[in-house]
Amino acid sequence: MEPINVTRSWMPPFEEYCQEIQELWDSRWLTNMGAKHRQLQEKLAVYLDAPNMDLLTNGHLSLELSLQALELEGEVITTPFTFASTTQAIVRSGLTPVFCDVDPVTLTMDPAKVEARITGRTSAILPVHVYGNFCDVEAIGRIAGDHGLKVVYDAAHAFGARYKGRGAGAYGDVSCFSFHATKVFHTVEGGGACFQDAAFGRRLSRMKNFGFCDPETAADLGGNAKLDEFRAAMGLCNLRHVEEEIEKRSRVEEAYRQRLTGTPGLELKAIQPEVRPNYAYFPVLFDETAFGASRDQVWAALKDRGILARKYFYPLTSAFPCYQGRFDPEEETPVALCASRRVLCLPMYGDLALETVERICGAVLDCRK
Ligand SMILES: *Cc1c(COP(=O)(O)O)cnc(C)c1O
């Protein structure tokens, strides 16, 4: 039997993509902010409720260049319960990450613990909307306002999720998205930043193109982080279908919940009040004693049956060897550390058959001693 992967990329109908790219054979405008790029940017700003947006080559460089375009210095308060990219963007921008613990329910940055982390060197807060759960955007906005800090959200998980009717692009000074092939919406590889300040946007758009403000002048220190026309065309196709994909994922989620809700020692994440979820992931947290098997035992048992679940996020980014023991997860972020040891993301994508969900749930429940 084919292994069941944790995710499977959505593809638009082949003919639709062919039609979308056909013009490129005539125009020969293949990259450098052509017509497809412009169209996708406009449509995404509307979909994400962003005042402004720019497309970039991936989510990681959206974060990294955003931090640099904000001209931040010193310390950035962030969370270690995230993908490697978030912390690497901070460190590679010459900034110091300061880790704040997460809320045990949403697994996003705990606003009650942010103020204790603020020092005279703090310049920004970089929280992550985890699994499409929204951070407490109101509390974080208040704290940032009180202390004159910028807020940059890592919104890679939040595409299509809505809080109080608004998309994730509406919040913070900047919100960065990933359009990687494994995400709810993708451009194969790709990303974007939604932002409030137009001057920031002009700097960001120069920085993604070697800092050029005209063909002879590099006004900023930049690099190459442009999204080409072929990937923008993929985005235009996928955006037409993204609500359908979210709807299909909601049925998969419903099937998981029906089968797994109420199992002792197995925690499912509640849908937040006033949130329209995007069903990006299906995380389950195991309590080894109450469930009768540890997260790692369940992961291995599923793997034996060809079901590839993912320990996500594990380990905490603050534990990576590239930081050479600079951080202390046990001391700094015990709640995040505990979650990272207990969480497992089960396969989740729109085309996942409900019978397969049934089989995955059976395999999980069989692990109980
Ligand atoms: C996917 C992801 C990124 C990185 O995005 P890429 O497009 O792969 O560079 C950053 N942060 C989080 C939370 C992600 O899930």
The ligand as an SDF file (V2000), in Angstrom:
LIG
                    3D

 15 15  0  0  0  0  0  0  0  0999 V2000
    6.4550   26.9980    6.1950 C   0  0  0  0  0  0  0  0  0  0  0  0
    6.8200   27.9010    7.3280 C   0  0  0  0  0  0  0  0  0  0  0  0
    7.8240   28.8840    7.2060 C   0  0  0  0  0  0  0  0  0  0  0  0
    8.7570   28.9820    6.0250 C   0  0  0  0  0  0  0  0  0  0  0  0
    8.1580   29.1910    4.8250 O   0  0  0  0  0  0  0  0  0  0  0  0
    8.8840   28.7450    3.4590 P   0  0  0  0  0  0  0  0  0  0  0  0
    7.9440   29.2250    2.4140 O   0  0  0  0  0  0  0  0  0  0  0  0
    9.0290   27.2680    3.4880 O   0  0  0  0  0  0  0  0  0  0  0  0
   10.1940   29.4560    3.4060 O   0  0  0  0  0  0  0  0  0  0  0  0
    8.0310   29.7480    8.2760 C   0  0  0  0  0  0  0  0  0  0  0  0
    7.3220   29.6320    9.4080 N   0  0  0  0  0  0  0  0  0  0  0  0
    6.3680   28.6920    9.5680 C   0  0  0  0  0  0  0  0  0  0  0  0
    5.6060   28.6530   10.8520 C   0  0  0  0  0  0  0  0  0  0  0  0
    6.1080   27.7840    8.5440 C   0  0  0  0  0  0  0  0  0  0  0  0
    5.1900   26.8300    8.7360 O   0  0  0  0  0  0  0  0  0  0  0  0
  1  2  1  0
  2  3  1  0
  2 14  2  0
  3  4  1  0
  3 10  2  0
  4  5  1  0
  5  6  1  0
  6  7  2  0
  6  8  1  0
  6  9  1  0
 10 11  1  0
 11 12  2  0
 12 13  1  0
 12 14  1  0
 14 15  1  0
M  END
$$$$
